[in-house]
Amino acid sequence: MSLLLELLLAAGLGALHSLLFVHTGWWWVQWLVIALFASRVAALAPKRAAAIGLVFGSAWIGSGTWWLFISLHTYGGLPAWMAVAAIAGLSAALSLYLAAAMAAFARWRSGRGGLDALLFGALWLLAELARGVIFTGFPWIASGYAQVDAPLAALAPWLGVYGIGFVMAVLAAWPVLDRRRGWRYRLQPLVAPVLVLGATAAFGPAQFTAANGTLSVTLLQGNVAQDEKFAIAEMPKALAWTREQLLAARGTLVVAPETVIPLLPSQLDPGYWQELATHFQRGPQAVLLGLPLGNDDVGYTNSAAGISGATTALPGGFYRYDKHHLVPFGEFIPNGFHWFTQLMNIPLGDFNRGVVGAPSFAFNGQRIGANICYEDLFGEELAARFKDAANAPTMFANISNIGWFGDSSAIAQHLQISRMRALEFQRAMLRATNTGATVVIDHAGRVTAALAPHTQGVLEGKVQGRSGLTPFAWWASRFGVWPLWVLGGLIVALAARRAARGAA
């Protein structure tokens, strides 16, 4: 096959792959995509394999995150050509890890299917870890998320999303990598995936946690257009709706989205903040809502404030969670890129960071692990809150504003990410968002209540707290993703050593 056809095929496979993070019921298509991709890479020399990896990865990430164009151009004011170039450049840069991984695979493969499948999976794992960690990380649409509705999801409380991606890559690649003849070389790689899928489907995820009480919840979805959210003329209407819904909420726990109050408490009309604080401090309910906090002297944070009768003794009279994992260019400006952000019109663009492993918001016997926007992509950082099992979250609450990305696949993709976190920790995840997806996710990753995206409304539901630790929560809270780095590194090192001996 000519290089041009190879590159076109790789681009098509990468674009198809990106669809599976929305249509997760098609999880089996991912296996076919990865199998075909692996078979092509195995037939190439290292340089061509790297090119195929770069194109596949760029198409996967670029078509999967096309909605960045909306934030950069529509709301950020960046010229269209520059927004497209920025997304293409980001996608290509993040795909360099996969390009290097495929070059290494082409160089060190042995021609023995099982060993080569392990090598392919290990290199795939290392490339995903690198993308998810280096330069603050961008693990959006990591391959394991496409398996959230698949039998392999049963591995989430054991291995986490990266581990699921590794297993998927090994099993998908194995049937196409063994070039040896004979029935046993053909049968083994076909039987192994069937056995693994059959076992995980039959037995499902082991239950490592137990019920620990129930809360009724009210989740707000304001559906404020992003170009109106920080507009002075539009704020009074949105703030009035928020106030009305917070005071009328029926749930024991009320959760409102990221920057649902887009002003500092000191910038609000006199009495607005005090009325809300008094209502929840003196009543039986609690609220967790998003707003910026800080001042010119100490800097500003993208935060969540929790108010209940028990928070009156805390500074300011409320629990405070400050977002730790900030979005590059949206919430902090990387060194050397101030010129780029000056081309855009994005408010609140340079926040201070909160701490990793922040304490939970305690209320009615539950410990609510607050996280903001795409912080729930980083399972290893959420896991830091489980090191002390006695104070670990009994549920999560994610407050987000995906309004930056309009009516796009970002909403569905983020929902699958939150569902995977619920599976990894066997903890419910409450999601209160500006435009969607506002949902209640139970500890088994199932959506039990939801609002339609891009509608203004209030969601009522119930959520169950859980106690106990999954294996993933235990090891990730202590070691982060280092065990996976070590696993992938050992497999690759052994394969490289075997290849060097064979060449000697």
Stockholm file with secondary structure:
# STOCKHOLM 1.0

chainA/1-504         MSLLLELLLAAGLGALHSLLFVHTGWWWVQWLVIALFASRVAALAPKRAAAIGLVFGSAWIGSGTWWLFISLHTYGGLPAWMAVAAIAGLSAALSLYLAAAMAAFARWRSGRGGLDALLFGALWLLAELARGVIFTGFPWIASGYAQVDAPLAALAPWLGVYGIGFVMAVLAAWPVLDRRRGWRYRLQPLVAPVLVLGATAAFGPAQFTAANGTLSVTLLQGNVAQDEKFAIAEMPKALAWTREQLLAARGTLVVAPETVIPLLPSQLDPGYWQELATHFQRGPQAVLLGLPLGNDDVGYTNSAAGISGATTALPGGFYRYDKHHLVPFGEFIPNGFHWFTQLMNIPLGDFNRGVVGAPSFAFNGQRIGANICYEDLFGEELAARFKDAANAPTMFANISNIGWFGDSSAIAQHLQISRMRALEFQRAMLRATNTGATVVIDHAGRVTAALAPHTQGVLEGKVQGRSGLTPFAWWASRFGVWPLWVLGGLIVALAARRAARGAA
#=GR chainA/1-504 SS CCHHHHHHHHHHHHHHHHHTTTCGGGHHHHHHHHHHHHHHHHTSCHHHHHHHHHHHHHHHHHHHSTTHHIIIIIITCCCHHHHHHHHHHHHHHHTHHHHHHHHHHHHHCCSCHHHHHHHHHHHHHHHHHHHHHGGGCCCTTCGGGGGTTSGGGGGHHHHHHHHHHHHHHHHHHHHHHCCCCSHHHHHHHHHHHHHHHHHHHHHCCCCCCEEEEEEEEEEEECCCCHHHHTCTTTHHHHHHHHHHHHHHCCSSEEECCTTSSCSCGGGSCTTHHHHHHHHHHHSSCEEEEEEEEEETTTEEEEEEEEECGGGTTSGGGSEEEECCSCCBTTTBCCTTCHHHHTTSCCSSCCCCCCCTTCCCEEETTEEEEEEEGGGGGCHHHHHGGGSSGGGSCSEEEEEECGGGGCSSTHHHHHHHHHHHHHHHHTCCEEEEESSSCCEEECTTSCEEEECCTTCCEEEEEEEEEEESCCHHHHHHHHHTTHHHHHHHHHHHHHHHHHHHHHHC
#=GC SS_cons         CCHHHHHHHHHHHHHHHHHTTTCGGGHHHHHHHHHHHHHHHHTSCHHHHHHHHHHHHHHHHHHHSTTHHIIIIIITCCCHHHHHHHHHHHHHHHTHHHHHHHHHHHHHCCSCHHHHHHHHHHHHHHHHHHHHHGGGCCCTTCGGGGGTTSGGGGGHHHHHHHHHHHHHHHHHHHHHHCCCCSHHHHHHHHHHHHHHHHHHHHHCCCCCCEEEEEEEEEEEECCCCHHHHTCTTTHHHHHHHHHHHHHHCCSSEEECCTTSSCSCGGGSCTTHHHHHHHHHHHSSCEEEEEEEEEETTTEEEEEEEEECGGGTTSGGGSEEEECCSCCBTTTBCCTTCHHHHTTSCCSSCCCCCCCTTCCCEEETTEEEEEEEGGGGGCHHHHHGGGSSGGGSCSEEEEEECGGGGCSSTHHHHHHHHHHHHHHHHTCCEEEEESSSCCEEECTTSCEEEECCTTCCEEEEEEEEEEESCCHHHHHHHHHTTHHHHHHHHHHHHHHHHHHHHHHC
//
